[in-house]
């Protein structure tokens, strides 16, 4: 990684007269950060306008480093990508369509005229395909790395719009909750593009357990959509029940009722399981968390794999973690309810 950073530092922007004044403000390498997220309640229904509760996961971070060099002879900019970090083996690869679209949109939005070659390094600790927002976090980190590189100011609204650009390419229709939560400092209530910090008067921990199986969000979305089409009123019933559970959980968080919050988690898991979005391994992890004394547990994210999130007392966390691992979890993380993220950008 250090060698790669030195290579990036050696890259310098072109020295044309047109580019000199802007490039004096630019750095040789721009750096940006983001973190993972977990959906506490509201996945899938949030796409249809229902509320969702989202939790930042600061233990899992991504750092983007971006350098630039002269464009190709045809004058067109290009993007190369290197992935490193605990979530992936070091590998240089072609930039994805979403990354290319993101960099193009950044250039257009921020008025970066030069078609420079961009060399992107993503050092990512967020496992992909687990419902933890890895694609949105990588996109956000790149946005702020580009802003750092070119000396631009990026508002939260701009960052959201740019990340949504990448998410729409990667996943199709995106609610926006991931794009918001991967830069959040505290748990959020998200609904129809608007987010606000959740009032919390509960102590405890969320334990996130990785099943080791990549989720299949697109398959899950299609499965749910087909079910809605087959059964008249199914979508309305699903969204109504999801909204009820999420609202009840939000009030439980604010009123120091962790037992009630836990029950709503488990109820939401049953809603998703009934829709065919869970798996035997996920169900086993949920059962293990409940047996170990958790207030409640559920699948988190798109479904058909991914992670489980369980709410527990701090003193129960060790036992909950032990039983989750015995049930097949490949790794776990503990996130305090009252924790705050100090390095969201």
Buried (B, 14 or more C-beta within 10 A) or exposed (E): EEEBBEBBEEBEBBEEEEBEEBBEEBBBBBBBBBBBBBBBBBBBBBBBEBBBBBBBBBBBBBBBBBBBBBBEEEEEBBBBBBBBBEBBEEEEEEBBEBBBBBBBBBBEBBEBEBBBBBBBBBBBBBBBBBBBBBBBBBBBBBBBBBBBBBBBEBEEEBBBBBBBBBBBBBBEEBBBBBBBBBBBBBBBBBBEEEBEEBEBEBEBBBBBBBBBBBBBBEBBBEBBEEBBEEEEEBBEEBBEBBBBBBBBBBBBBBEEBBEBBBBBBBBBBBBBBEBBBBBEBBBBBBBBBBEBBBBBBBBBBBBBBBBBBBBBBEEBBEBBBBBBBEBBBEBBBBBEBEBEBEEBB
